[in-house]
Amino acid sequence: MHKSMFYRLARLSIASLVLVSVGVSAQATNQGMDQAASVGGSLADLLDTVRSQKQQEAERNQQRIQTFIDKVDQREAMLSKAKADLATAEARQSRLQEAYAANEKKIGELQGELDQRAGDFGEVFGVVRQVAGDLRSTLNSSLTSLEVPGRGDFLDEMADSQSLPPIDDVEKLWTVMLDEMVASGEVSRFSHAYVMPDGETERGEIVRVGTFNATTGGRYLRYNGDTDELSVLARQPNSPWPGYADNLAEATTGSGNTVSGVVDPSQGAILGLLIQKPSLLERIQQGGLVGYIVIAVGIIGLIIALERLFKLVRTEASMRRQRKDLDSPSKRNPLGRVLAAYHDNRSTDVESLQLKLDQAILADVPGLERGLSTIRVLSAVAPLLGLLGTVVGMIATFQAITLFGTGDPKLMADGISQALVTTVLGLVVAVPLVLIHSMLAGRSRRLIQMLEQQSTGLVAAHAESARA
């Protein structure tokens, strides 16, 4: 069927070619006639020319037709081959589609397994990245980074990476963590630069106590992790803390050497608070004028008390020596003067002798009690002055609140400090003065009682001798 249709098409093509050839021959004949007419040739020659050209054209057409017919078998072979290739391609397509479907299914299963495993690994390495970030922050603020710089540089990339880190970096992370743990329990020495309070940079031996604090030459240092800079504290803590720094600076390496030192677990925060703690002189200065007056009152009372204590102790010692030798009175002590009054009036009656002895005792009582009333007054005035300073400090506090409000407590600190410091100073002065006054008054009364006792004994002995 296809072959017959092909032959029909071939015949139609041949017929069209013949018609075209005839048209071309006629056109050539006309052109030849026109050419012959133009050149003046004979009609016979023209006819021969036309026939010759027609014959040539027919031969060419026949040759074309034969060539076309010869190619029909070739076209049929090509068509058969194309159909066979199409069938083969269709079969291969079917197989590939089946393989594609199977691969798609397998890929889906593998993708699910991969997602599950990737999720587990992603969680693990997420923890690793978090640990890397924490360790990076720890190393940036650790004193050990000064001794071993650059050991945590790989942590920046590892902490910020969105891909799984290589196993080498994980092992290095583990190693750095162990090194930091070991270093946190060591006391080491190394050379490094540090900044003095005046801004000058010096270099010296640094004593590092774990990851807690560092000292140099008996001075405490502060570490700034942002700038990797050591600086000497602008003000060193008060005693006894500098002594511990000296112990670390002078310590020698050895298994049996043990020294006392300071460990600041806050890496300098506690030392900073110790620095801010005012010294005794600064606290006294916070009391202001009233505080100085209270201290002056205390000093005056203490001087008077020491003078009285020295005088009473000396007088008591003299009187005790005099009691051992009543027959040789000395007018350098009260008892000696009472005995001298007795020996001077032994011939008088009992009443007159009693009066003479009382007069001698009364003459020495003011000397024994001198200064005690002043100490008592000062002990009463000191807390009153402290109360005055409290009132003055509260007034200053309320004035600061009126001017600046309560937003910043530091603005009220001066007034409150003055109020509290003066109260403390008043009590610190008053309590010892009260105790000292009580002690001196008791010692003075004991000496007066000793004089009265000796006077009474002398009068009694004189009375007995008079009756005899």
C-alpha positions in Angstrom: 0.0 0.0 0.0 2.7 2.4 0.9 4.7 1.3 -2.1 1.8 2.0 -4.6 1.3 5.4 -3.1 4.9 6.0 -3.4 4.8 5.1 -7.1 1.9 7.4 -7.7 3.8 10.2 -6.2 6.7 9.3 -8.3 4.6 9.3 -11.5 3.1 12.7 -10.6 6.6 14.0 -10.0 7.8 12.7 -13.4 4.8 14.2 -15.2 5.4 17.5 -13.6 9.1 17.3 -14.6 8.1 16.5 -18.2 5.7 19.5 -18.3 8.4 21.6 -16.9 10.9 20.3 -19.5 8.4 20.9 -22.3 7.8 24.4 -21.1 11.5 24.9 -21.0 12.0 23.4 -24.4 9.3 25.6 -25.9 10.8 28.5 -24.3 14.2 27.6 -25.7 12.7 27.0 -29.1 11.1 30.4 -29.0 14.3 31.9 -27.9 16.1 30.0 -30.7 13.6 31.2 -33.2 14.0 34.7 -32.0 17.7 34.2 -32.0 17.6 32.8 -35.5 15.3 35.5 -36.7 17.6 38.0 -35.1 20.7 36.5 -36.8 19.0 35.7 -40.0 19.5 31.8 -39.9 17.4 29.3 -41.8 14.4 27.5 -40.3 15.9 24.1 -40.9 18.8 24.9 -38.7 16.5 26.2 -36.1 14.4 23.1 -36.2 17.5 21.0 -35.9 18.7 23.0 -32.9 15.3 22.7 -31.3 15.2 19.0 -31.8 18.7 18.6 -30.5 17.9 20.5 -27.4 14.7 18.7 -26.9 16.5 15.4 -27.2 19.1 16.5 -24.7 16.4 17.7 -22.3 14.5 14.4 -22.6 17.6 12.5 -21.8 18.3 14.7 -18.8 14.7 14.2 -17.6 14.9 10.5 -18.1 18.1 10.5 -16.2 16.5 12.5 -13.3 13.5 10.1 -13.2 15.7 7.1 -13.1 17.8 8.6 -10.3 14.6 9.4 -8.4 13.3 5.8 -8.9 16.7 4.4 -7.8 16.4 6.3 -4.6 13.0 4.9 -3.7 14.5 1.6 -2.4 17.0 3.6 -0.5 14.2 5.7 1.1 12.3 2.5 1.9 15.4 1.0 3.6 15.9 4.2 5.5 12.3 4.2 6.5 12.5 0.6 7.7 15.6 1.4 9.6 14.0 4.4 11.2 11.0 2.3 12.2 13.3 -0.3 13.7 15.2 2.4 15.5 11.9 3.9 16.7 10.8 0.5 18.1 14.2 0.0 19.8 14.1 3.6 21.2 10.5 3.0 22.5 11.5 -0.3 24.1 14.6 1.5 25.7 12.3 4.3 26.8 10.0 1.9 28.5 13.0 0.2 30.3 14.4 3.6 31.3 11.0 4.8 32.6 10.8 1.6 34.8 14.4 2.1 36.0 13.7 5.8 36.6 10.6 5.0 38.7 12.6 2.4 40.7 15.4 4.9 41.2 13.0 7.6 42.3 11.6 5.3 44.9 15.1 4.2 46.1 16.2 7.8 46.1 13.3 8.7 48.3 14.1 6.0 50.7 17.8 7.0 50.8 16.9 10.6 51.1 14.8 9.8 54.2 17.6 7.8 55.7 20.0 10.6 54.8 17.8 13.3 56.4 17.6 11.2 59.6 21.3 10.7 59.8 22.0 14.3 58.8 19.6 15.4 61.6 21.5 13.4 64.1 24.8 14.7 62.9 23.5 18.2 62.7 22.4 18.1 66.3 25.8 16.7 67.3 27.7 19.3 65.4 25.3 22.0 66.5 26.5 21.2 70.0 30.0 21.2 68.8 29.6 24.7 67.3 27.9 25.9 70.5 30.8 24.5 72.6 33.3 26.2 70.2 31.5 29.5 70.7 31.5 29.1 74.5 35.2 28.1 74.5 36.0 31.1 72.2 34.4 33.5 74.8 36.2 31.7 77.6 39.6 32.0 75.9 39.0 35.6 75.0 38.6 36.4 78.7 41.1 34.0 80.1 44.6 34.9 81.4 46.0 31.8 79.8 45.6 33.4 76.3 48.3 35.8 77.3 50.7 32.9 77.9 49.7 30.9 74.8 48.3 33.4 72.2 46.5 32.4 69.1 45.5 28.9 70.2 41.8 29.7 69.7 41.9 31.3 66.3 40.3 28.4 64.6 37.3 28.6 66.9 36.0 31.7 65.1 35.5 29.9 61.8 34.2 26.7 63.6 31.6 28.6 65.7 30.3 30.5 62.7 30.4 27.7 60.1 27.2 26.4 58.6 28.7 23.2 57.4 29.9 20.2 59.3 33.4 20.8 60.8 36.2 18.4 59.9 37.2 15.8 62.5 40.6 17.5 62.9 39.0 20.6 64.2 36.8 18.6 66.6 39.9 16.9 68.0 41.7 20.2 68.2 38.7 21.7 70.1 38.9 18.8 72.6 42.6 19.3 73.0 42.3 23.1 73.7 39.5 22.4 76.2 41.8 20.0 78.1 44.7 22.5 78.0 42.5 25.2 79.5 41.3 22.9 82.2 44.9 22.0 83.1 46.0 25.7 83.0 43.2 26.7 85.3 44.8 24.7 88.1 48.4 25.9 87.6 50.5 28.7 88.9 52.9 29.8 86.2 55.3 32.6 85.4 55.9 34.2 82.1 57.1 37.5 80.7 54.6 39.9 79.3 54.0 43.7 79.0 51.7 45.5 81.3 50.4 49.1 81.6 51.2 51.2 84.6 48.6 53.6 86.2 50.4 56.5 84.6 49.9 55.0 81.1 53.5 53.8 80.6 54.1 50.3 79.3 56.6 48.1 81.1 57.6 44.4 80.7 58.2 42.0 83.5 57.5 38.7 85.0 53.8 37.9 85.5 52.6 35.4 88.1 49.4 33.8 86.9 47.2 32.0 89.4 45.1 29.7 87.3 42.6 31.7 85.3 41.7 33.9 88.3 44.2 36.7 88.8 47.7 37.8 88.0 50.4 39.8 89.9 53.7 41.3 89.2 56.2 42.6 91.7 53.7 42.4 94.6 51.0 44.3 92.7 47.7 43.0 91.4 46.9 43.2 87.7 43.7 43.5 85.8 43.2 41.7 82.5 41.1 43.2 79.7 40.0 40.4 77.3 38.8 42.8 74.6 42.2 44.3 74.2 44.4 41.5 75.5 46.0 44.0 77.9 47.3 43.7 81.4 47.2 46.8 83.6 48.3 47.5 87.2 45.4 48.4 89.4 45.2 52.2 89.8 45.0 51.5 93.5 46.1 48.4 95.3 43.9 46.8 98.0 44.6 47.6 101.6 46.4 45.3 104.0 46.8 42.3 104.2 46.2 41.7 100.4 49.4 43.2 99.1 51.3 40.7 101.3 49.8 37.8 99.5 51.0 39.2 96.2 54.5 39.5 97.6 54.3 35.9 98.7 53.5 34.8 95.1 56.3 37.0 93.7 58.9 35.6 96.1 57.8 32.0 95.9 60.2 29.4 94.4 59.4 26.4 92.4 59.5 23.1 94.4 57.3 20.3 95.6 57.6 21.3 99.2 57.1 25.0 98.8 53.8 26.3 100.0 52.8 30.0 100.2 49.7 31.9 100.9 48.0 33.7 98.0 44.8 35.2 96.8 42.4 33.6 94.3 39.8 35.9 92.8 37.2 33.6 91.2 35.5 36.6 89.6 38.7 37.4 87.6 39.2 40.8 89.2 35.7 41.9 90.2 36.2 41.2 93.9 39.6 43.0 93.8 37.8 45.9 92.2 35.4 46.0 95.1 38.3 45.9 97.6 39.8 48.8 95.8 36.6 50.8 96.1 36.4 50.0 99.8 37.6 53.2 101.5 40.5 53.1 103.9 40.3 54.2 107.6 41.6 57.7 106.7 39.0 58.0 103.9 36.2 57.0 106.2 37.3 59.6 108.7 37.3 62.2 106.0 33.8 61.3 105.1 32.7 62.5 108.6 33.6 66.0 107.7 34.1 68.8 110.3 32.0 67.1 112.9 33.9 63.9 112.5 37.2 65.7 113.1 35.7 67.4 116.2 34.6 64.1 117.6 38.1 62.6 117.0 39.7 65.7 118.7 37.4 65.1 121.7 38.4 61.5 121.9 42.1 62.4 121.7 41.8 64.9 124.5 39.9 62.5 126.6 42.5 59.8 125.9 45.3 62.1 126.9 43.7 63.1 130.1 42.9 59.4 130.9 46.4 58.3 130.3 47.8 61.1 132.4 45.4 60.2 135.2 46.1 56.5 134.9 49.8 57.1 135.2 49.4 59.5 138.2 47.0 57.1 140.0 49.2 54.1 139.4 52.2 56.0 140.7 50.4 57.3 143.7 49.1 53.9 144.5 52.5 52.4 144.3 53.9 55.2 146.7 51.1 54.6 149.1 51.7 50.9 149.2 55.3 51.5 150.0 54.3 54.0 152.7 52.0 51.4 154.3 55.1 49.2 154.9 56.8 52.1 156.8 54.2 54.0 158.8 56.8 55.5 161.2 58.6 57.4 158.5 56.0 59.4 156.6 56.8 61.0 153.3 55.0 64.0 152.1 55.4 62.9 148.5 52.2 60.7 148.7 48.8 61.3 150.2 49.2 58.5 152.8 52.5 60.0 153.9 50.9 63.4 154.3 48.1 61.9 156.4 50.6 60.2 158.6 52.6 63.4 158.9 49.4 65.2 160.1 49.0 62.4 162.7 52.5 62.7 163.9 52.2 66.5 164.1 49.1 66.3 166.2 49.6 63.2 168.4 49.3 65.3 171.6 45.9 66.7 170.8 42.6 65.1 171.8 40.8 62.5 169.6 38.3 64.9 168.1 41.0 67.4 167.1 43.1 64.6 165.6 40.1 63.3 163.7 39.5 66.8 162.2 43.2 67.2 161.3 43.3 63.8 159.6 40.0 64.6 157.7 41.5 67.9 156.6 44.6 66.1 155.3 42.5 63.6 153.4 40.2 66.3 151.9 43.3 68.2 150.7 44.4 65.1 148.7 41.0 64.1 147.4 40.8 66.7 144.6 44.2 65.6 143.4 43.1 62.0 143.2 39.8 62.9 141.5 41.2 65.5 139.1 40.2 65.0 135.5 37.6 62.4 136.1 34.7 64.8 135.7 36.3 66.0 132.4 36.5 62.5 131.1 32.9 61.9 132.1 31.8 65.0 130.2 33.7 64.1 127.1 32.2 60.6 127.1 28.8 62.2 127.2 29.6 64.9 124.6 31.1 62.4 122.0 27.8 60.6 121.1 26.0 64.0 121.1 28.5 65.3 118.5 28.0 62.1 116.6 24.2 62.7 116.6 24.9 66.3 115.4 26.9 64.9 112.5 24.1 62.5 111.7 21.6 65.4 111.5 24.0 67.4 109.3 24.5 64.4 107.0 20.8 63.8 106.7 20.3 67.5 105.9 22.9 67.2 103.1 21.2 64.1 101.8 17.8 65.7 101.7 19.3 68.7 99.9 20.8 66.3 97.3 17.4 64.7 96.8 15.7 68.1 96.4 18.3 69.1 93.7 18.8 65.9 91.8 16.1 63.5 92.8 16.5 59.9 93.8 17.6 58.6 90.3 21.3 58.3 91.2 22.1 57.0 94.7 25.7 58.2 94.4 24.6 61.8 94.8 23.2 61.0 98.2 26.2 58.9 99.3 28.2 61.8 100.8 25.4 62.9 103.1 24.6 59.4 104.2 28.3 58.6 104.7 28.7 61.7 106.9 25.6 60.7 108.9 26.8 57.2 109.6 30.5 57.9 110.0 30.0 60.6 112.6 27.6 58.4 114.6 30.2 55.6 114.6 32.9 58.0 115.6 30.8 59.3 118.4 30.2 55.8 119.7 33.8 54.8 119.2 35.0 57.7 121.3 32.3 57.5 123.9 32.4 53.8 124.8 36.2 53.7 125.6 35.9 57.0 127.6 33.1 55.6 129.7 35.0 52.5 130.4 38.2 54.4 131.2 36.3 56.8 133.4 34.8 53.9 135.3 38.2 52.3 135.8 39.9 55.5 136.9 37.0 56.4 139.2 37.3 53.0 140.9 41.0 53.3 141.3 40.6 56.8 142.8 38.0 55.7 145.2 40.2 52.8 146.3 43.0 55.2 147.1 40.6 57.5 149.0 39.3 54.5 150.9 42.8 53.5 151.7 43.4 57.0 153.2 40.2 56.9 155.2 41.0 53.4 156.4 44.4 54.4 157.6 43.0 57.6 159.2 40.4 55.7 161.1 42.9 53.2 162.3 45.2 56.0 163.5 42.3 57.7 165.4 41.3 54.4 167.0 44.9 53.7 168.1 45.2 57.2 169.5 41.9 56.9 171.4 43.0 53.6 172.9 46.3 55.0 174.0 44.6 58.1 175.5 42.3 55.9 177.6 45.2 53.8 178.8 
